Amino acid sequence: MWHDILILVVGLVIGLIIGFVVARYFMKKYLKDNPPINEDMIKTLMMQMGRKPNQKQINQMMKSMQKYM
């Protein structure tokens, strides 16, 4: 009886770990292929804040965004 419960708990823990790793992998791959923000969005955002961004500023912001992905 205890043996069956132990097998169930161990299987559940292993399944959760594998599920987490697989979901994390696919989410990172999806965000890399389809970034949530692009250069046009950054440019539009900065222009709405009253700044005229140059390409260097846009590249710096894109690099800092990619660092956290």
C-alpha positions as CSV (number, residue, x, y, z in Angstrom):
1,M,0.0,0.0,0.0
2,W,2.7,2.5,1.0
3,H,4.7,1.3,-2.0
4,D,1.9,2.3,-4.4
5,I,1.5,5.7,-2.8
6,L,5.3,6.3,-3.0
7,I,5.4,5.3,-6.7
8,L,2.4,7.7,-7.4
9,V,4.1,10.6,-5.6
10,V,7.5,10.1,-7.3
11,G,5.8,9.8,-10.7
12,L,3.9,13.0,-10.1
13,V,7.0,14.9,-9.1
14,I,9.0,13.6,-12.0
15,G,6.1,14.5,-14.4
16,L,5.9,18.0,-13.0
17,I,9.6,18.6,-13.4
18,I,9.6,17.3,-17.0
19,G,6.5,19.3,-17.8
20,F,8.0,22.5,-16.4
21,V,11.3,22.0,-18.4
22,V,9.4,21.3,-21.7
23,A,7.0,24.2,-21.2
24,R,10.0,26.6,-20.4
25,Y,11.8,25.4,-23.5
26,F,8.9,26.0,-25.8
27,M,8.1,29.4,-24.3
28,K,11.7,30.6,-24.7
29,K,11.7,29.4,-28.3
30,Y,8.3,31.1,-29.0
31,L,9.5,34.4,-27.5
32,K,12.8,34.2,-29.5
33,D,10.9,33.7,-32.7
34,N,8.1,36.2,-32.0
35,P,9.5,38.9,-29.7
36,P,6.9,40.8,-27.8
37,I,8.4,44.2,-28.8
38,N,10.2,45.2,-31.9
39,E,12.1,48.3,-33.1
40,D,9.0,50.0,-34.5
41,M,7.2,49.7,-31.2
42,I,10.2,51.2,-29.4
43,K,10.4,54.1,-31.8
44,T,6.7,54.8,-31.5
45,L,6.9,54.6,-27.7
46,M,9.8,57.0,-27.5
47,M,8.1,59.4,-29.9
48,Q,5.0,59.4,-27.8
49,M,7.1,60.4,-24.8
50,G,8.3,63.4,-26.8
51,R,11.8,62.1,-27.8
52,K,13.1,61.7,-31.3
53,P,15.1,58.4,-31.0
54,N,18.1,57.7,-33.2
55,Q,19.1,54.2,-34.3
56,K,21.8,53.9,-31.6
57,Q,19.2,54.4,-28.8
58,I,16.8,51.9,-30.4
59,N,19.6,49.3,-30.7
60,Q,20.5,49.9,-27.1
61,M,16.9,49.3,-25.9
62,M,16.6,46.2,-28.1
63,K,19.8,44.8,-26.7
64,S,18.7,45.4,-23.1
65,M,15.3,43.7,-23.9
66,Q,17.0,40.7,-25.4
67,K,19.3,40.3,-22.4
68,Y,16.3,39.4,-20.2
69,M,14.9,36.8,-22.7
